[in-house]
């Protein structure tokens, strides 16, 4: 079982979650894209299945945790070369108030997690009609 420890930082510094577990943890590479109506986060999480993903949004922090199970039975495998590291993926983001947290969606395809964070109506750009007089 893993345990999370939240590290409190002085005002203005970012708090982070540190893992207190033996297993290797990787920080997935991400792209963050802004569209007129949402932010889209693309995270590389190879080896993670949909059942192994835990996504949480709590107190303005979006956390992505993906678990990767070993590909081989560790007790019965004789490795000649072993380069593939097995471990979890963990990444957290501080999210602003302009996100509609009730409508956050996630999909997983070909080792890429896509998180769609819709903007609240109040934060979406809108076009102002000009009336001629």
C-alpha positions as CSV (number, residue, x, y, z in Angstrom):
1,X,0.0,0.0,0.0
2,X,1.4,3.4,-0.9
3,X,1.3,6.4,1.4
4,X,1.3,10.1,0.3
5,X,2.8,12.8,2.4
6,X,1.9,16.4,1.5
7,X,4.9,18.7,2.0
8,X,3.8,22.2,3.2
9,X,5.8,25.1,1.8
10,X,6.0,28.7,2.9
11,X,3.6,31.2,1.2
12,X,4.2,31.5,-2.5
13,X,6.0,28.2,-3.0
14,X,4.3,25.1,-4.5
15,X,3.5,22.2,-2.3
16,X,4.3,18.8,-3.7
17,X,3.3,15.2,-2.8
18,X,6.2,12.9,-2.0
19,X,5.9,9.1,-2.3
20,X,6.9,7.0,0.6
21,X,7.0,3.7,-1.2
22,X,9.8,1.3,-2.3
23,X,8.6,1.2,-5.9
24,X,10.0,3.5,-8.5
25,X,7.8,6.5,-9.4
26,X,8.2,8.4,-12.7
27,X,6.9,11.9,-13.6
28,X,5.2,11.5,-17.0
29,X,6.0,14.1,-19.7
30,X,3.0,16.2,-20.5
31,X,1.8,18.8,-23.0
32,X,-0.8,21.3,-21.9
33,X,-2.9,22.9,-24.6
34,X,-5.4,25.8,-24.2
35,X,-8.4,25.9,-26.5
36,X,-11.2,28.5,-26.3
37,X,-13.3,26.3,-24.1
38,X,-10.9,24.0,-22.2
39,X,-7.4,23.1,-21.2
40,X,-6.1,19.7,-22.5
41,X,-3.4,17.8,-20.7
42,X,-1.7,15.0,-22.6
43,X,0.5,12.7,-20.4
44,X,2.7,9.8,-21.6
45,X,1.9,6.8,-19.4
46,X,3.1,3.7,-21.3
47,X,2.1,0.4,-19.7
48,X,-0.8,1.9,-17.7
49,X,-4.3,0.3,-18.2
50,X,-7.5,2.2,-17.6
51,X,-8.0,0.1,-14.5
52,X,-4.6,1.3,-13.2
53,X,-5.4,5.0,-13.3
54,X,-6.5,7.2,-10.4
55,X,-7.3,10.8,-11.2
56,X,-8.3,13.2,-8.4
57,X,-9.3,16.8,-8.2
58,X,-9.1,18.0,-4.6
59,X,-8.7,21.6,-3.2
60,X,-7.5,22.9,-6.6
61,X,-5.0,20.2,-7.2
62,X,-5.4,17.8,-10.1
63,X,-3.4,14.5,-9.5
64,X,-2.8,11.8,-12.1
65,X,-1.5,8.5,-10.7
66,X,-1.0,5.5,-13.0
67,X,0.1,2.1,-11.9
68,X,2.2,-0.2,-14.1
69,X,2.3,-3.9,-13.1
70,X,5.5,-5.9,-13.8
71,X,5.6,-7.6,-17.2
72,X,7.3,-10.7,-15.8
73,X,7.0,-12.9,-12.7
74,X,10.0,-11.5,-10.7
75,X,10.6,-14.8,-8.8
76,X,10.6,-17.0,-11.9
77,X,12.4,-14.8,-14.5
78,X,16.1,-15.0,-15.2
79,X,17.0,-11.7,-16.9
80,X,19.9,-11.6,-19.3
81,X,19.5,-7.8,-19.7
82,X,17.0,-5.6,-17.8
83,X,16.6,-2.0,-18.9
84,X,12.8,-1.5,-18.6
85,X,12.0,0.1,-15.3
86,X,8.6,-0.7,-13.8
87,X,6.9,1.8,-11.6
88,X,4.1,4.2,-11.1
89,X,3.5,7.5,-12.8
90,X,2.6,10.5,-10.6
91,X,2.0,14.1,-11.6
92,X,0.1,16.9,-9.9
93,X,-1.0,20.3,-11.1
94,X,-2.3,23.4,-9.3
95,X,-5.5,24.3,-11.1
96,X,-7.0,27.8,-11.2
97,X,-10.6,28.7,-10.3
98,X,-11.6,29.0,-14.0
99,X,-12.1,25.2,-14.4
100,X,-15.5,23.5,-14.2
101,X,-14.3,20.5,-12.1
102,X,-17.6,18.7,-12.4
103,X,-17.0,18.2,-16.2
104,X,-13.4,17.0,-16.2
105,X,-13.0,14.0,-18.5
106,X,-10.2,11.5,-19.1
107,X,-9.4,9.1,-21.8
108,X,-6.5,6.6,-22.3
109,X,-5.3,5.5,-25.7
110,X,-2.0,4.0,-26.9
111,X,-0.2,4.9,-23.6
112,X,-1.3,8.6,-23.7
113,X,-3.7,9.9,-21.1
114,X,-5.8,12.9,-22.2
115,X,-7.4,15.0,-19.5
116,X,-10.0,17.6,-20.7
117,X,-10.6,20.4,-18.2
118,X,-13.5,22.6,-19.4
119,X,-13.4,26.3,-18.6
120,X,-16.2,27.7,-16.6
121,X,-18.6,29.8,-18.6
122,X,-17.5,33.0,-16.8
123,X,-13.9,32.4,-17.9
124,X,-14.6,31.5,-21.6
125,X,-13.9,34.2,-24.1
126,X,-17.0,35.7,-25.6
127,X,-17.6,37.8,-28.6
128,X,-19.3,41.2,-28.0
129,X,-21.7,42.2,-30.7
130,X,-21.4,45.8,-31.8
131,X,-24.7,47.7,-32.6
132,X,-24.7,50.4,-35.2
133,X,-26.5,53.6,-34.2
